[in-house]
Amino acid sequence: MWDAVVTCFFLDTARNVIQYIELIYKILKVGGVWINLGPLCYHYASSPTEFSVEFSWEELKHMITEIGFVIEVEKKLHFINL
């Protein structure tokens, strides 16, 4: 059991992101915190030979709360390529 889990550029590496979210929820202690940073540029989306499930952030947010998480802070960051 963990007090916190931090994921960075991680969720979009999943073939099925819901399995990742369920596992993160399962390994957190009650009152634990999950911090996530990263885009949803699904790694397997453009591969015709690989199965993957790609959800929008709005769809994922709904599923995350259905699994049991409470979203306390949500920030969208915009990066400028120089």
N, C-alpha and C positions, 0 to 999 in steps of 0.2 A: 504494500500500500504506500502511496506517495502523497505528500502534502501539495505538490505542484508538478505539473507537466508543462513544458514549453515546447511548442512545435514551430519550426520556421521553414517555410517552403517545403512542407511535408504532406499536407492533405492531398495535394494534386498528384502525388506519386502513387496513389492507391488505384487498384483496379475497381475496388468497391469502397468508397470513402466511408460509408456507413459502418463497415466493420472496424475501421480505424477509430471512429468516434465512439463506438460502443466499447472498444477495448480501453480507450483513454478513460472513459467514465468508470469502467470496472476497476481500474488500478488506482484511482484516486480515493483518498480517505474522505469520509464525510466532511464537508466543508472545504475540501481541497480546491485548488485553482488550476484551471487550464488556460494558458496564454498561447494564442496562435497568431502567427504573422505569415503572410504569404498570399500569392495570387492563386486563382483557380485556373491555371493553365495545364489542364490534365495531361499528364505525361503520355498516356496511351491513347488519347483521343484521335490522333492522326494515324494510328497504326491499324491497317485493315486486318491484320492477323491476330490482334490482341483484343480481348474483351475488356471493356471498362464501362463504368457508369459515371456520367458527368452531370452534376447538378449545378444550378445557379446558386449564388450566395443566398438569395431569398429562400429557395427550396431547402438548402442546407441549414439555414438558420432555424427554420421550422422543425426540421428533423432533430437538430441538436437540442432544442427545448423539449421535444417529445421524448427523447432519450432520458432527460432528467436534468440537463444543465440549465442554469439561469444565466443569461447574458447580462452582465453588470455594466460592462463598458464595450462600446463598439466604435472603432475609429477606422475610417477609410483614408489611406495615405495615397498621395499621388506623387509619382516620381517623374522628374524631368530628365530625359536623356540629353547629355551634353556632348 
